[in-house]
Amino acid sequence: MAERYTRAELMVLIGTPNPESSELVATTLTEGDPTWAGALAGVRLELPVFHITEEAIKVLVPPEVYASQVGLAEVALDTGAIAETLQQVRARVGQ
């Protein structure tokens, strides 16, 4: 997908359970695999990464779909910390 479309046409949507895993996934997809163990080690895709619970995404999903698919999980997650973490990762690559 990254080769077929420009970065401006792509977005990665994640549903990770905590800020730490969110940061790892987002860093891998923006700056490259931080563990240097995977196929994306050193590969800067610079793709914007958002969590399904971030307000900018939540408003794009029909409320009934969001409630049935995400609602219960949203209650259990630290959505504020996850959003803040992803905002920091996006800021590091100028997004």
PyMOL Python script that loads the backbone (N, CA, C, O; Angstrom):
from pymol import cmd

cmd.read_pdbstr("""\
ATOM      1  N   MET A   1       0.823  -1.185   0.000  1.00  0.00           N
ATOM      2  CA  MET A   1       0.000   0.000   0.000  1.00  0.00           C
ATOM      3  C   MET A   1       0.871   1.254   0.000  1.00  0.00           C
ATOM      4  O   MET A   1       0.590   2.217  -0.713  1.00  0.00           O
ATOM      5  N   ALA A   2       1.931   1.231   0.808  1.00  0.00           N
ATOM      6  CA  ALA A   2       2.792   2.407   0.923  1.00  0.00           C
ATOM      7  C   ALA A   2       3.482   2.721  -0.397  1.00  0.00           C
ATOM      8  O   ALA A   2       3.828   3.873  -0.656  1.00  0.00           O
ATOM      9  N   GLU A   3       3.683   1.711  -1.230  1.00  0.00           N
ATOM     10  CA  GLU A   3       4.313   1.931  -2.534  1.00  0.00           C
ATOM     11  C   GLU A   3       3.300   2.383  -3.578  1.00  0.00           C
ATOM     12  O   GLU A   3       3.665   3.065  -4.535  1.00  0.00           O
ATOM     13  N   ARG A   4       2.051   2.019  -3.409  1.00  0.00           N
ATOM     14  CA  ARG A   4       1.020   2.352  -4.393  1.00  0.00           C
ATOM     15  C   ARG A   4       0.433   3.747  -4.166  1.00  0.00           C
ATOM     16  O   ARG A   4       0.096   4.447  -5.121  1.00  0.00           O
ATOM     17  N   TYR A   5       0.314   4.145  -2.903  1.00  0.00           N
ATOM     18  CA  TYR A   5      -0.292   5.424  -2.552  1.00  0.00           C
ATOM     19  C   TYR A   5       0.737   6.342  -1.906  1.00  0.00           C
ATOM     20  O   TYR A   5       1.760   5.886  -1.396  1.00  0.00           O
ATOM     21  N   THR A   6       0.457   7.624  -1.932  1.00  0.00           N
ATOM     22  CA  THR A   6       1.335   8.559  -1.235  1.00  0.00           C
ATOM     23  C   THR A   6       0.991   8.539   0.251  1.00  0.00           C
ATOM     24  O   THR A   6      -0.092   8.098   0.638  1.00  0.00           O
ATOM     25  N   ARG A   7       1.900   9.008   1.064  1.00  0.00           N
ATOM     26  CA  ARG A   7       1.658   9.051   2.507  1.00  0.00           C
ATOM     27  C   ARG A   7       0.434   9.898   2.837  1.00  0.00           C
ATOM     28  O   ARG A   7      -0.270   9.625   3.810  1.00  0.00           O
ATOM     29  N   ALA A   8       0.182  10.915   2.035  1.00  0.00           N
ATOM     30  CA  ALA A   8      -0.966  11.789   2.276  1.00  0.00           C
ATOM     31  C   ALA A   8      -2.292  11.052   2.065  1.00  0.00           C
ATOM     32  O   ALA A   8      -3.332  11.508   2.541  1.00  0.00           O
ATOM     33  N   GLU A   9      -2.265   9.934   1.365  1.00  0.00           N
ATOM     34  CA  GLU A   9      -3.478   9.169   1.083  1.00  0.00           C
ATOM     35  C   GLU A   9      -3.696   8.014   2.057  1.00  0.00           C
ATOM     36  O   GLU A   9      -4.710   7.322   1.980  1.00  0.00           O
ATOM     37  N   LEU A  10      -2.753   7.802   2.971  1.00  0.00           N
ATOM     38  CA  LEU A  10      -2.819   6.659   3.876  1.00  0.00           C
ATOM     39  C   LEU A  10      -2.896   7.085   5.334  1.00  0.00           C
ATOM     40  O   LEU A  10      -2.411   8.150   5.715  1.00  0.00           O
ATOM     41  N   MET A  11      -3.510   6.236   6.133  1.00  0.00           N
ATOM     42  CA  MET A  11      -3.572   6.408   7.575  1.00  0.00           C
ATOM     43  C   MET A  11      -3.657   5.010   8.168  1.00  0.00           C
ATOM     44  O   MET A  11      -4.307   4.124   7.612  1.00  0.00           O
ATOM     45  N   VAL A  12      -2.996   4.824   9.295  1.00  0.00           N
ATOM     46  CA  VAL A  12      -3.069   3.546   9.986  1.00  0.00           C
ATOM     47  C   VAL A  12      -3.957   3.735  11.208  1.00  0.00           C
ATOM     48  O   VAL A  12      -3.767   4.666  11.989  1.00  0.00           O
ATOM     49  N   LEU A  13      -4.913   2.854  11.360  1.00  0.00           N
ATOM     50  CA  LEU A  13      -5.845   2.901  12.482  1.00  0.00           C
ATOM     51  C   LEU A  13      -5.555   1.701  13.379  1.00  0.00           C
ATOM     52  O   LEU A  13      -5.589   0.556  12.927  1.00  0.00           O
ATOM     53  N   ILE A  14      -5.267   1.974  14.663  1.00  0.00           N
ATOM     54  CA  ILE A  14      -4.937   0.889  15.587  1.00  0.00           C
ATOM     55  C   ILE A  14      -5.952   0.844  16.729  1.00  0.00           C
ATOM     56  O   ILE A  14      -6.707   1.792  16.947  1.00  0.00           O
ATOM     57  N   GLY A  15      -5.952  -0.257  17.439  1.00  0.00           N
ATOM     58  CA  GLY A  15      -6.817  -0.430  18.599  1.00  0.00           C
ATOM     59  C   GLY A  15      -6.049  -1.031  19.757  1.00  0.00           C
ATOM     60  O   GLY A  15      -6.584  -1.849  20.505  1.00  0.00           O
ATOM     61  N   THR A  16      -4.801  -0.631  19.907  1.00  0.00           N
ATOM     62  CA  THR A  16      -3.925  -1.166  20.944  1.00  0.00           C
ATOM     63  C   THR A  16      -4.452  -0.856  22.350  1.00  0.00           C
ATOM     64  O   THR A  16      -5.168   0.129  22.535  1.00  0.00           O
ATOM     65  N   PRO A  17      -4.104  -1.690  23.345  1.00  0.00           N
ATOM     66  CA  PRO A  17      -4.719  -1.569  24.669  1.00  0.00           C
ATOM     67  C   PRO A  17      -4.089  -0.586  25.648  1.00  0.00           C
ATOM     68  O   PRO A  17      -4.683  -0.290  26.685  1.00  0.00           O
ATOM     69  N   ASN A  18      -2.891  -0.069  25.339  1.00  0.00           N
ATOM     70  CA  ASN A  18      -2.252   0.829  26.306  1.00  0.00           C
ATOM     71  C   ASN A  18      -1.276   1.778  25.591  1.00  0.00           C
ATOM     72  O   ASN A  18      -0.961   1.575  24.418  1.00  0.00           O
ATOM     73  N   PRO A  19      -0.806   2.802  26.291  1.00  0.00           N
ATOM     74  CA  PRO A  19       0.102   3.767  25.657  1.00  0.00           C
ATOM     75  C   PRO A  19       1.408   3.136  25.172  1.00  0.00           C
ATOM     76  O   PRO A  19       1.929   3.528  24.128  1.00  0.00           O
ATOM     77  N   GLU A  20       1.935   2.179  25.906  1.00  0.00           N
ATOM     78  CA  GLU A  20       3.205   1.563  25.535  1.00  0.00           C
ATOM     79  C   GLU A  20       3.118   0.809  24.212  1.00  0.00           C
ATOM     80  O   GLU A  20       3.967   0.978  23.337  1.00  0.00           O
ATOM     81  N   SER A  21       2.097  -0.017  24.072  1.00  0.00           N
ATOM     82  CA  SER A  21       1.955  -0.770  22.817  1.00  0.00           C
ATOM     83  C   SER A  21       1.586   0.173  21.673  1.00  0.00           C
ATOM     84  O   SER A  21       1.989  -0.042  20.530  1.00  0.00           O
ATOM     85  N   SER A  22       0.825   1.208  21.984  1.00  0.00           N
ATOM     86  CA  SER A  22       0.474   2.201  20.962  1.00  0.00           C
ATOM     87  C   SER A  22       1.730   2.895  20.443  1.00  0.00           C
ATOM     88  O   SER A  22       1.889   3.104  19.241  1.00  0.00           O
ATOM     89  N   GLU A  23       2.617   3.247  21.368  1.00  0.00           N
ATOM     90  CA  GLU A  23       3.857   3.912  20.964  1.00  0.00           C
ATOM     91  C   GLU A  23       4.732   2.994  20.115  1.00  0.00           C
ATOM     92  O   GLU A  23       5.304   3.439  19.120  1.00  0.00           O
ATOM     93  N   LEU A  24       4.843   1.738  20.486  1.00  0.00           N
ATOM     94  CA  LEU A  24       5.657   0.795  19.727  1.00  0.00           C
ATOM     95  C   LEU A  24       5.143   0.637  18.302  1.00  0.00           C
ATOM     96  O   LEU A  24       5.921   0.682  17.348  1.00  0.00           O
ATOM     97  N   VAL A  25       3.837   0.452  18.158  1.00  0.00           N
ATOM     98  CA  VAL A  25       3.250   0.297  16.823  1.00  0.00           C
ATOM     99  C   VAL A  25       3.408   1.581  16.017  1.00  0.00           C
ATOM    100  O   VAL A  25       3.814   1.541  14.856  1.00  0.00           O
ATOM    101  N   ALA A  26       3.090   2.712  16.626  1.00  0.00           N
ATOM    102  CA  ALA A  26       3.169   3.991  15.920  1.00  0.00           C
ATOM    103  C   ALA A  26       4.605   4.322  15.525  1.00  0.00           C
ATOM    104  O   ALA A  26       4.851   4.795  14.415  1.00  0.00           O
ATOM    105  N   THR A  27       5.544   4.077  16.418  1.00  0.00           N
ATOM    106  CA  THR A  27       6.947   4.334  16.104  1.00  0.00           C
ATOM    107  C   THR A  27       7.418   3.452  14.959  1.00  0.00           C
ATOM    108  O   THR A  27       8.140   3.914  14.075  1.00  0.00           O
ATOM    109  N   THR A  28       7.018   2.195  14.968  1.00  0.00           N
ATOM    110  CA  THR A  28       7.395   1.279  13.892  1.00  0.00           C
ATOM    111  C   THR A  28       6.878   1.771  12.543  1.00  0.00           C
ATOM    112  O   THR A  28       7.585   1.690  11.539  1.00  0.00           O
ATOM    113  N   LEU A  29       5.660   2.276  12.517  1.00  0.00           N
ATOM    114  CA  LEU A  29       5.045   2.705  11.256  1.00  0.00           C
ATOM    115  C   LEU A  29       5.442   4.116  10.830  1.00  0.00           C
ATOM    116  O   LEU A  29       5.174   4.517   9.697  1.00  0.00           O
ATOM    117  N   THR A  30       6.066   4.860  11.709  1.00  0.00           N
ATOM    118  CA  THR A  30       6.520   6.207  11.343  1.00  0.00           C
ATOM    119  C   THR A  30       8.029   6.263  11.173  1.00  0.00           C
ATOM    120  O   THR A  30       8.523   6.712  10.139  1.00  0.00           O
ATOM    121  N   GLU A  31       8.762   5.809  12.182  1.00  0.00           N
ATOM    122  CA  GLU A  31      10.219   5.948  12.195  1.00  0.00           C
ATOM    123  C   GLU A  31      10.967   4.663  11.873  1.00  0.00           C
ATOM    124  O   GLU A  31      12.170   4.704  11.614  1.00  0.00           O
ATOM    125  N   GLY A  32      10.297   3.548  11.884  1.00  0.00           N
ATOM    126  CA  GLY A  32      10.946   2.255  11.679  1.00  0.00           C
ATOM    127  C   GLY A  32      10.956   1.471  12.979  1.00  0.00           C
ATOM    128  O   GLY A  32      10.770   2.046  14.052  1.00  0.00           O
ATOM    129  N   ASP A  33      11.170   0.184  12.896  1.00  0.00           N
ATOM    130  CA  ASP A  33      11.128  -0.701  14.056  1.00  0.00           C
ATOM    131  C   ASP A  33      12.185  -0.295  15.080  1.00  0.00           C
ATOM    132  O   ASP A  33      13.381  -0.410  14.809  1.00  0.00           O
ATOM    133  N   PRO A  34      11.755   0.185  16.268  1.00  0.00           N
ATOM    134  CA  PRO A  34      12.722   0.638  17.270  1.00  0.00           C
ATOM    135  C   PRO A  34      13.524  -0.492  17.901  1.00  0.00           C
ATOM    136  O   PRO A  34      14.543  -0.233  18.541  1.00  0.00           O
ATOM    137  N   THR A  35      13.090  -1.732  17.739  1.00  0.00           N
ATOM    138  CA  THR A  35      13.833  -2.865  18.302  1.00  0.00           C
ATOM    139  C   THR A  35      14.911  -3.356  17.340  1.00  0.00           C
ATOM    140  O   THR A  35      15.772  -4.151  17.719  1.00  0.00           O
ATOM    141  N   TRP A  36      14.864  -2.890  16.115  1.00  0.00           N
ATOM    142  CA  TRP A  36      15.785  -3.309  15.053  1.00  0.00           C
ATOM    143  C   TRP A  36      15.750  -4.820  14.843  1.00  0.00           C
ATOM    144  O   TRP A  36      16.746  -5.421  14.440  1.00  0.00           O
ATOM    145  N   ALA A  37      14.602  -5.429  15.116  1.00  0.00           N
ATOM    146  CA  ALA A  37      14.482  -6.876  14.984  1.00  0.00           C
ATOM    147  C   ALA A  37      13.571  -7.286  13.831  1.00  0.00           C
ATOM    148  O   ALA A  37      13.611  -8.437  13.395  1.00  0.00           O
ATOM    149  N   GLY A  38      12.765  -6.376  13.339  1.00  0.00           N
ATOM    150  CA  GLY A  38      11.780  -6.747  12.336  1.00  0.00           C
ATOM    151  C   GLY A  38      12.115  -6.244  10.951  1.00  0.00           C
ATOM    152  O   GLY A  38      13.156  -5.628  10.722  1.00  0.00           O
ATOM    153  N   ALA A  39      11.219  -6.517  10.045  1.00  0.00           N
ATOM    154  CA  ALA A  39      11.408  -6.142   8.640  1.00  0.00           C
ATOM    155  C   ALA A  39      11.422  -4.633   8.434  1.00  0.00           C
ATOM    156  O   ALA A  39      11.938  -4.159   7.422  1.00  0.00           O
ATOM    157  N   LEU A  40      10.870  -3.874   9.368  1.00  0.00           N
ATOM    158  CA  LEU A  40      10.831  -2.419   9.232  1.00  0.00           C
ATOM    159  C   LEU A  40      11.944  -1.723  10.007  1.00  0.00           C
ATOM    160  O   LEU A  40      11.867  -0.515  10.231  1.00  0.00           O
ATOM    161  N   ALA A  41      12.964  -2.447  10.417  1.00  0.00           N
ATOM    162  CA  ALA A  41      14.104  -1.842  11.109  1.00  0.00           C
ATOM    163  C   ALA A  41      14.745  -0.805  10.198  1.00  0.00           C
ATOM    164  O   ALA A  41      15.221  -1.131   9.111  1.00  0.00           O
ATOM    165  N   GLY A  42      14.755   0.438  10.645  1.00  0.00           N
ATOM    166  CA  GLY A  42      15.374   1.510   9.871  1.00  0.00           C
ATOM    167  C   GLY A  42      14.560   1.998   8.690  1.00  0.00           C
ATOM    168  O   GLY A  42      15.032   2.850   7.937  1.00  0.00           O
ATOM    169  N   VAL A  43      13.350   1.486   8.503  1.00  0.00           N
ATOM    170  CA  VAL A  43      12.504   1.888   7.377  1.00  0.00           C
ATOM    171  C   VAL A  43      11.521   2.938   7.867  1.00  0.00           C
ATOM    172  O   VAL A  43      10.621   2.630   8.648  1.00  0.00           O
ATOM    173  N   ARG A  44      11.686   4.178   7.414  1.00  0.00           N
ATOM    174  CA  ARG A  44      10.825   5.282   7.840  1.00  0.00           C
ATOM    175  C   ARG A  44       9.636   5.397   6.888  1.00  0.00           C
ATOM    176  O   ARG A  44       9.742   6.003   5.822  1.00  0.00           O
ATOM    177  N   LEU A  45       8.513   4.814   7.278  1.00  0.00           N
ATOM    178  CA  LEU A  45       7.307   4.912   6.458  1.00  0.00           C
ATOM    179  C   LEU A  45       6.608   6.247   6.658  1.00  0.00           C
ATOM    180  O   LEU A  45       5.931   6.734   5.752  1.00  0.00           O
ATOM    181  N   GLU A  46       6.764   6.841   7.825  1.00  0.00           N
ATOM    182  CA  GLU A  46       6.170   8.129   8.165  1.00  0.00           C
ATOM    183  C   GLU A  46       4.655   8.167   7.913  1.00  0.00           C
ATOM    184  O   GLU A  46       4.110   9.176   7.467  1.00  0.00           O
ATOM    185  N   LEU A  47       4.006   7.063   8.205  1.00  0.00           N
ATOM    186  CA  LEU A  47       2.549   6.987   8.058  1.00  0.00           C
ATOM    187  C   LEU A  47       1.880   7.545   9.302  1.00  0.00           C
ATOM    188  O   LEU A  47       2.330   7.270  10.414  1.00  0.00           O
ATOM    189  N   PRO A  48       0.813   8.324   9.140  1.00  0.00           N
ATOM    190  CA  PRO A  48       0.100   8.811  10.315  1.00  0.00           C
ATOM    191  C   PRO A  48      -0.641   7.656  10.989  1.00  0.00           C
ATOM    192  O   PRO A  48      -1.327   6.873  10.332  1.00  0.00           O
ATOM    193  N   VAL A  49      -0.492   7.567  12.300  1.00  0.00           N
ATOM    194  CA  VAL A  49      -1.111   6.487  13.068  1.00  0.00           C
ATOM    195  C   VAL A  49      -2.079   7.093  14.075  1.00  0.00           C
ATOM    196  O   VAL A  49      -1.726   7.994  14.835  1.00  0.00           O
ATOM    197  N   PHE A  50      -3.302   6.581  14.064  1.00  0.00           N
ATOM    198  CA  PHE A  50      -4.343   7.048  14.982  1.00  0.00           C
ATOM    199  C   PHE A  50      -4.949   5.859  15.709  1.00  0.00           C
ATOM    200  O   PHE A  50      -4.972   4.745  15.186  1.00  0.00           O
ATOM    201  N   HIS A  51      -5.431   6.098  16.894  1.00  0.00           N
ATOM    202  CA  HIS A  51      -6.132   5.067  17.668  1.00  0.00           C
ATOM    203  C   HIS A  51      -7.629   5.236  17.423  1.00  0.00           C
ATOM    204  O   HIS A  51      -8.110   6.356  17.251  1.00  0.00           O
ATOM    205  N   ILE A  52      -8.350   4.148  17.407  1.00  0.00           N
ATOM    206  CA  ILE A  52      -9.785   4.179  17.144  1.00  0.00           C
ATOM    207  C   ILE A  52     -10.535   5.051  18.146  1.00  0.00           C
ATOM    208  O   ILE A  52     -11.615   5.554  17.840  1.00  0.00           O
ATOM    209  N   THR A  53      -9.971   5.234  19.340  1.00  0.00           N
ATOM    210  CA  THR A  53     -10.663   6.031  20.359  1.00  0.00           C
ATOM    211  C   THR A  53     -10.318   7.516  20.304  1.00  0.00           C
ATOM    212  O   THR A  53     -10.889   8.300  21.061  1.00  0.00           O
ATOM    213  N   GLU A  54      -9.404   7.920  19.433  1.00  0.00           N
ATOM    214  CA  GLU A  54      -9.101   9.348  19.323  1.00  0.00           C
ATOM    215  C   GLU A  54     -10.315  10.070  18.743  1.00  0.00           C
ATOM    216  O   GLU A  54     -10.979   9.570  17.835  1.00  0.00           O
ATOM    217  N   GLU A  55     -10.586  11.239  19.278  1.00  0.00           N
ATOM    218  CA  GLU A  55     -11.788  11.986  18.906  1.00  0.00           C
ATOM    219  C   GLU A  55     -11.880  12.228  17.401  1.00  0.00           C
ATOM    220  O   GLU A  55     -12.968  12.151  16.828  1.00  0.00           O
ATOM    221  N   ALA A  56     -10.743  12.521  16.751  1.00  0.00           N
ATOM    222  CA  ALA A  56     -10.743  12.792  15.312  1.00  0.00           C
ATOM    223  C   ALA A  56     -11.220  11.588  14.505  1.00  0.00           C
ATOM    224  O   ALA A  56     -11.757  11.752  13.410  1.00  0.00           O
ATOM    225  N   ILE A  57     -11.029  10.388  15.033  1.00  0.00           N
ATOM    226  CA  ILE A  57     -11.475   9.162  14.362  1.00  0.00           C
ATOM    227  C   ILE A  57     -12.884   8.800  14.820  1.00  0.00           C
ATOM    228  O   ILE A  57     -13.740   8.439  14.013  1.00  0.00           O
ATOM    229  N   LYS A  58     -13.106   8.902  16.112  1.00  0.00           N
ATOM    230  CA  LYS A  58     -14.399   8.524  16.688  1.00  0.00           C
ATOM    231  C   LYS A  58     -15.559   9.228  15.989  1.00  0.00           C
ATOM    232  O   LYS A  58     -16.599   8.615  15.748  1.00  0.00           O
ATOM    233  N   VAL A  59     -15.391  10.495  15.665  1.00  0.00           N
ATOM    234  CA  VAL A  59     -16.485  11.251  15.035  1.00  0.00           C
ATOM    235  C   VAL A  59     -16.765  10.798  13.606  1.00  0.00           C
ATOM    236  O   VAL A  59     -17.807  11.138  13.046  1.00  0.00           O
ATOM    237  N   LEU A  60     -15.855  10.039  13.011  1.00  0.00           N
ATOM    238  CA  LEU A  60     -16.035   9.559  11.641  1.00  0.00           C
ATOM    239  C   LEU A  60     -16.811   8.243  11.566  1.00  0.00           C
ATOM    240  O   LEU A  60     -17.232   7.824  10.488  1.00  0.00           O
ATOM    241  N   VAL A  61     -16.996   7.600  12.713  1.00  0.00           N
ATOM    242  CA  VAL A  61     -17.659   6.296  12.767  1.00  0.00           C
ATOM    243  C   VAL A  61     -19.108   6.506  13.203  1.00  0.00           C
ATOM    244  O   VAL A  61     -19.362   7.229  14.166  1.00  0.00           O
ATOM    245  N   PRO A  62     -20.055   5.886  12.509  1.00  0.00           N
ATOM    246  CA  PRO A  62     -21.445   5.998  12.948  1.00  0.00           C
ATOM    247  C   PRO A  62     -21.571   5.610  14.427  1.00  0.00           C
ATOM    248  O   PRO A  62     -21.026   4.587  14.841  1.00  0.00           O
ATOM    249  N   PRO A  63     -22.278   6.410  15.220  1.00  0.00           N
ATOM    250  CA  PRO A  63     -22.356   6.173  16.665  1.00  0.00           C
ATOM    251  C   PRO A  63     -22.779   4.752  17.058  1.00  0.00           C
ATOM    252  O   PRO A  63     -22.245   4.190  18.014  1.00  0.00           O
ATOM    253  N   GLU A  64     -23.723   4.178  16.334  1.00  0.00           N
ATOM    254  CA  GLU A  64     -24.176   2.832  16.689  1.00  0.00           C
ATOM    255  C   GLU A  64     -23.100   1.781  16.406  1.00  0.00           C
ATOM    256  O   GLU A  64     -22.982   0.800  17.142  1.00  0.00           O
ATOM    257  N   VAL A  65     -22.328   1.979  15.362  1.00  0.00           N
ATOM    258  CA  VAL A  65     -21.222   1.064  15.053  1.00  0.00           C
ATOM    259  C   VAL A  65     -20.131   1.218  16.103  1.00  0.00           C
ATOM    260  O   VAL A  65     -19.610   0.226  16.613  1.00  0.00           O
ATOM    261  N   TYR A  66     -19.787   2.452  16.422  1.00  0.00           N
ATOM    262  CA  TYR A  66     -18.757   2.702  17.427  1.00  0.00           C
ATOM    263  C   TYR A  66     -19.162   2.080  18.763  1.00  0.00           C
ATOM    264  O   TYR A  66     -18.358   1.405  19.406  1.00  0.00           O
ATOM    265  N   ALA A  67     -20.391   2.306  19.172  1.00  0.00           N
ATOM    266  CA  ALA A  67     -20.861   1.777  20.458  1.00  0.00           C
ATOM    267  C   ALA A  67     -20.792   0.251  20.493  1.00  0.00           C
ATOM    268  O   ALA A  67     -20.386  -0.325  21.503  1.00  0.00           O
ATOM    269  N   SER A  68     -21.181  -0.402  19.412  1.00  0.00           N
ATOM    270  CA  SER A  68     -21.202  -1.867  19.418  1.00  0.00           C
ATOM    271  C   SER A  68     -19.819  -2.486  19.249  1.00  0.00           C
ATOM    272  O   SER A  68     -19.568  -3.577  19.760  1.00  0.00           O
ATOM    273  N   GLN A  69     -18.923  -1.812  18.544  1.00  0.00           N
ATOM    274  CA  GLN A  69     -17.613  -2.388  18.246  1.00  0.00           C
ATOM    275  C   GLN A  69     -16.491  -1.907  19.174  1.00  0.00           C
ATOM    276  O   GLN A  69     -15.522  -2.632  19.397  1.00  0.00           O
ATOM    277  N   VAL A  70     -16.617  -0.697  19.711  1.00  0.00           N
ATOM    278  CA  VAL A  70     -15.527  -0.096  20.480  1.00  0.00           C
ATOM    279  C   VAL A  70     -15.963   0.331  21.877  1.00  0.00           C
ATOM    280  O   VAL A  70     -15.145   0.392  22.795  1.00  0.00           O
ATOM    281  N   GLY A  71     -17.220   0.619  22.035  1.00  0.00           N
ATOM    282  CA  GLY A  71     -17.732   1.234  23.260  1.00  0.00           C
ATOM    283  C   GLY A  71     -17.249   0.633  24.557  1.00  0.00           C
ATOM    284  O   GLY A  71     -16.753   1.361  25.417  1.00  0.00           O
ATOM    285  N   LEU A  72     -17.375  -0.669  24.731  1.00  0.00           N
ATOM    286  CA  LEU A  72     -16.976  -1.314  25.976  1.00  0.00           C
ATOM    287  C   LEU A  72     -15.469  -1.230  26.188  1.00  0.00           C
ATOM    288  O   LEU A  72     -15.013  -0.982  27.304  1.00  0.00           O
ATOM    289  N   ALA A  73     -14.703  -1.432  25.141  1.00  0.00           N
ATOM    290  CA  ALA A  73     -13.243  -1.342  25.257  1.00  0.00           C
ATOM    291  C   ALA A  73     -12.813   0.069  25.626  1.00  0.00           C
ATOM    292  O   ALA A  73     -11.882   0.252  26.410  1.00  0.00           O
ATOM    293  N   GLU A  74     -13.485   1.061  25.066  1.00  0.00           N
ATOM    294  CA  GLU A  74     -13.133   2.447  25.345  1.00  0.00           C
ATOM    295  C   GLU A  74     -13.228   2.755  26.837  1.00  0.00           C
ATOM    296  O   GLU A  74     -12.414   3.513  27.365  1.00  0.00           O
ATOM    297  N   VAL A  75     -14.193   2.185  27.506  1.00  0.00           N
ATOM    298  CA  VAL A  75     -14.377   2.405  28.940  1.00  0.00           C
ATOM    299  C   VAL A  75     -13.182   1.874  29.729  1.00  0.00           C
ATOM    300  O   VAL A  75     -12.793   2.465  30.737  1.00  0.00           O
ATOM    301  N   ALA A  76     -12.605   0.775  29.283  1.00  0.00           N
ATOM    302  CA  ALA A  76     -11.514   0.128  30.011  1.00  0.00           C
ATOM    303  C   ALA A  76     -10.130   0.701  29.682  1.00  0.00           C
ATOM    304  O   ALA A  76      -9.179   0.476  30.432  1.00  0.00           O
ATOM    305  N   LEU A  77     -10.007   1.435  28.575  1.00  0.00           N
ATOM    306  CA  LEU A  77      -8.695   1.941  28.143  1.00  0.00           C
ATOM    307  C   LEU A  77      -8.397   3.316  28.714  1.00  0.00           C
ATOM    308  O   LEU A  77      -9.308   4.086  29.018  1.00  0.00           O
ATOM    309  N   ASP A  78      -7.115   3.614  28.855  1.00  0.00           N
ATOM    310  CA  ASP A  78      -6.684   4.960  29.225  1.00  0.00           C
ATOM    311  C   ASP A  78      -6.564   5.752  27.923  1.00  0.00           C
ATOM    312  O   ASP A  78      -5.468   5.970  27.405  1.00  0.00           O
ATOM    313  N   THR A  79      -7.707   6.170  27.416  1.00  0.00           N
ATOM    314  CA  THR A  79      -7.754   6.796  26.090  1.00  0.00           C
ATOM    315  C   THR A  79      -6.983   8.108  26.036  1.00  0.00           C
ATOM    316  O   THR A  79      -6.393   8.436  25.007  1.00  0.00           O
ATOM    317  N   GLY A  80      -6.981   8.852  27.119  1.00  0.00           N
ATOM    318  CA  GLY A  80      -6.239  10.106  27.144  1.00  0.00           C
ATOM    319  C   GLY A  80      -4.744   9.889  26.991  1.00  0.00           C
ATOM    320  O   GLY A  80      -4.090  10.589  26.219  1.00  0.00           O
ATOM    321  N   ALA A  81      -4.201   8.929  27.718  1.00  0.00           N
ATOM    322  CA  ALA A  81      -2.774   8.630  27.630  1.00  0.00           C
ATOM    323  C   ALA A  81      -2.406   8.062  26.266  1.00  0.00           C
ATOM    324  O   ALA A  81      -1.343   8.373  25.728  1.00  0.00           O
ATOM    325  N   ILE A  82      -3.267   7.243  25.712  1.00  0.00           N
ATOM    326  CA  ILE A  82      -3.012   6.678  24.386  1.00  0.00           C
ATOM    327  C   ILE A  82      -2.997   7.790  23.346  1.00  0.00           C
ATOM    328  O   ILE A  82      -2.096   7.838  22.508  1.00  0.00           O
ATOM    329  N   ALA A  83      -3.977   8.680  23.390  1.00  0.00           N
ATOM    330  CA  ALA A  83      -4.040   9.789  22.433  1.00  0.00           C
ATOM    331  C   ALA A  83      -2.821  10.695  22.568  1.00  0.00           C
ATOM    332  O   ALA A  83      -2.244  11.119  21.566  1.00  0.00           O
ATOM    333  N   GLU A  84      -2.435  10.985  23.784  1.00  0.00           N
ATOM    334  CA  GLU A  84      -1.261  11.845  24.013  1.00  0.00           C
ATOM    335  C   GLU A  84       0.004  11.197  23.460  1.00  0.00           C
ATOM    336  O   GLU A  84       0.827  11.868  22.836  1.00  0.00           O
ATOM    337  N   THR A  85       0.157   9.915  23.685  1.00  0.00           N
ATOM    338  CA  THR A  85       1.319   9.184  23.179  1.00  0.00           C
ATOM    339  C   THR A  85       1.372   9.238  21.657  1.00  0.00           C
ATOM    340  O   THR A  85       2.432   9.488  21.083  1.00  0.00           O
ATOM    341  N   LEU A  86       0.239   9.006  21.001  1.00  0.00           N
ATOM    342  CA  LEU A  86       0.220   9.017  19.540  1.00  0.00           C
ATOM    343  C   LEU A  86       0.444  10.423  18.995  1.00  0.00           C
ATOM    344  O   LEU A  86       1.071  10.583  17.948  1.00  0.00           O
ATOM    345  N   GLN A  87      -0.053  11.433  19.681  1.00  0.00           N
ATOM    346  CA  GLN A  87       0.204  12.818  19.263  1.00  0.00           C
ATOM    347  C   GLN A  87       1.690  13.118  19.318  1.00  0.00           C
ATOM    348  O   GLN A  87       2.217  13.801  18.440  1.00  0.00           O
ATOM    349  N   GLN A  88       2.377  12.614  20.344  1.00  0.00           N
ATOM    350  CA  GLN A  88       3.816  12.820  20.465  1.00  0.00           C
ATOM    351  C   GLN A  88       4.571  12.124  19.331  1.00  0.00           C
ATOM    352  O   GLN A  88       5.506  12.688  18.763  1.00  0.00           O
ATOM    353  N   VAL A  89       4.167  10.921  19.013  1.00  0.00           N
ATOM    354  CA  VAL A  89       4.830  10.183  17.926  1.00  0.00           C
ATOM    355  C   VAL A  89       4.609  10.922  16.605  1.00  0.00           C
ATOM    356  O   VAL A  89       5.552  11.096  15.833  1.00  0.00           O
ATOM    357  N   ARG A  90       3.378  11.356  16.336  1.00  0.00           N
ATOM    358  CA  ARG A  90       3.107  12.095  15.099  1.00  0.00           C
ATOM    359  C   ARG A  90       3.908  13.396  15.037  1.00  0.00           C
ATOM    360  O   ARG A  90       4.389  13.783  13.972  1.00  0.00           O
ATOM    361  N   ALA A  91       4.046  14.058  16.162  1.00  0.00           N
ATOM    362  CA  ALA A  91       4.809  15.325  16.206  1.00  0.00           C
ATOM    363  C   ALA A  91       6.285  15.098  15.901  1.00  0.00           C
ATOM    364  O   ALA A  91       6.927  15.956  15.295  1.00  0.00           O
ATOM    365  N   ARG A  92       6.832  13.956  16.311  1.00  0.00           N
ATOM    366  CA  ARG A  92       8.255  13.672  16.050  1.00  0.00           C
ATOM    367  C   ARG A  92       8.558  13.612  14.561  1.00  0.00           C
ATOM    368  O   ARG A  92       9.675  13.909  14.138  1.00  0.00           O
ATOM    369  N   VAL A  93       7.564  13.230  13.767  1.00  0.00           N
ATOM    370  CA  VAL A  93       7.785  13.145  12.317  1.00  0.00           C
ATOM    371  C   VAL A  93       7.078  14.269  11.574  1.00  0.00           C
ATOM    372  O   VAL A  93       6.921  14.219  10.354  1.00  0.00           O
ATOM    373  N   GLY A  94       6.656  15.276  12.317  1.00  0.00           N
ATOM    374  CA  GLY A  94       6.067  16.454  11.708  1.00  0.00           C
ATOM    375  C   GLY A  94       4.665  16.286  11.182  1.00  0.00           C
ATOM    376  O   GLY A  94       4.305  16.908  10.183  1.00  0.00           O
ATOM    377  N   GLN A  95       3.863  15.464  11.827  1.00  0.00           N
ATOM    378  CA  GLN A  95       2.471  15.248  11.393  1.00  0.00           C
ATOM    379  C   GLN A  95       1.523  15.970  12.309  1.00  0.00           C
ATOM    380  O   GLN A  95       0.310  15.911  12.111  1.00  0.00           O
TER     381      GLN A  95
END
""", "prot")
cmd.dss("prot")
cmd.show_as("cartoon", "prot")
cmd.util.cbc("prot")
cmd.orient("prot")
